[in-house]
Amino acid sequence: QVQLVESGGGLVQAGGSLRLSCVASGRTFSDVATAWFRQPPGAEREFVAALSWDGVSTYYADSVKGRSVVSRDNAKSTVYLQMNNLKPEDTAVYYCAADLDGNSWYQGYPGVTYDYDVWGQGTQVTVSS
């Protein structure tokens, strides 16, 4: 059974940076599409960034484009989300998700929550102004 565990969240001042990590257990990440989503307080879960199954293609939400980088270390079965120039509106619980069936990139937009089969428990990111 695949499990995902996020870490790296915390409290940071606006303009700061954080690197979130998502470690997979139960199978390798080397051929699995993954993504990061976030859920701000009182809001719906929203897409942040995605990495294709081969680790070649990336896709970012407009809200984080240019400030974030998603990457993967196959040897460590870990996916990362580097976030720079953080803003108060980035405050949210951040979730890592894995697409085991390979559906997420089929329509060209990998930001649909129901395309992802496994989710982590989330890590809180709070950005102070």
N, C-alpha and C positions, 0 to 999 in steps of 0.2 A: 504494500500500500504506500502510495506516495504521500509524503508530508512536506510541508513548506514552513519554514520558520524565519520570520523577518526580525531584523535588529537594526540598530543604528539611529533610531529616532531620538528626539530629545527637544530641548528648549534652545532656541538660537535667536539671535537678534537679526532684524531685517538687514539684508545685505550679506549675511553669512552663508555658510555652506554646510551640507550634510551629505554623507554617503550611506544610503540604506543597503542592506544586504539581505539576501533571501537564499537560505540553504535548503537544498532538497535532499530528502532521504527516501530510500525505497527504489529509486531508479536514477539513472544519469540524466542530466539536463542537456546533453550534447545534441540531441535531436528533437527537442521539445520547444515549441513556441511558448514564450512567457511574456508576461505583462505586469505593469504596475497600475493600480487603481488607487483612488483615495476617496475618503468620505469626510467632507467638512462637517462641522457641527450643525445638526439640524437639516442637512442636505442629503441628496441622493449620492450614491457611489458614482464616481466619474472616472473616466479613462485618463491616464497620465502618459504612459509610454509602453511600447511593445518591442520585442526582439523576435525576429523570425526563427524558425526551427534550426536553421543552419548558422544562426548568429551573424548573418550578413546584413540583413535589412532591419531598419529601425523605423519607428513611427511615433510621433509625439503629438500630444494635444497642443493646440495653439497657445494655451496658457503657460506652458513650460518650455516651448520650443526656443532653442538658443540658450537656455539656462540649465538644461538637464541633459544627461547622457546615460543611456542604458547599455549595459555590457554584461558579459558572461565569462566566467572562468570554468571551463569544462572540467578541469582536473579537481576543482574544489566543489563542483556541482552547485555553484553559487552564481546568482544573478545580482547585479548591482544597479542602483539608481543614484548617480551623482547629481546633486541639486546645488546650484550656485545662485548667488544674488537672490536669496530667499526673500519672499514678501509675506506680510501678515496673511494674505489670502491663500497662501500655501498651507496654512494650518489645517490639519486633517489627520485622520488615521490612514496610514498607507498600507495597502495590501498587495502582496505578490500573488500571481495566479499562473497556473500552467495549463496549457491546452494539449491534452494527451491524445485527442482524436484528430488534431491537425485541421480544424475547421476555421480557426480565427482569421487567417489571412486569405481565405478563399474568395471573399467578396472584395478584397482590396483594402478593407478597413478592419484592423485587428482590435478595435476598442469596444467590442460588444461583450458584456459580462457573461452572458449565457454560453458563449463559445469556450469558456474556461471551466475545466472540470475540477481542479484542485485549488484551494485557497489557503493562504496562511492566516494567522490569527490577527495580524495587523501590528503596526508600530506607530506610536503617536509622534507627530511632528508639530511643534508649536513654535510659531515665529512671532516674536514680540516687536512692536514698532518703536 
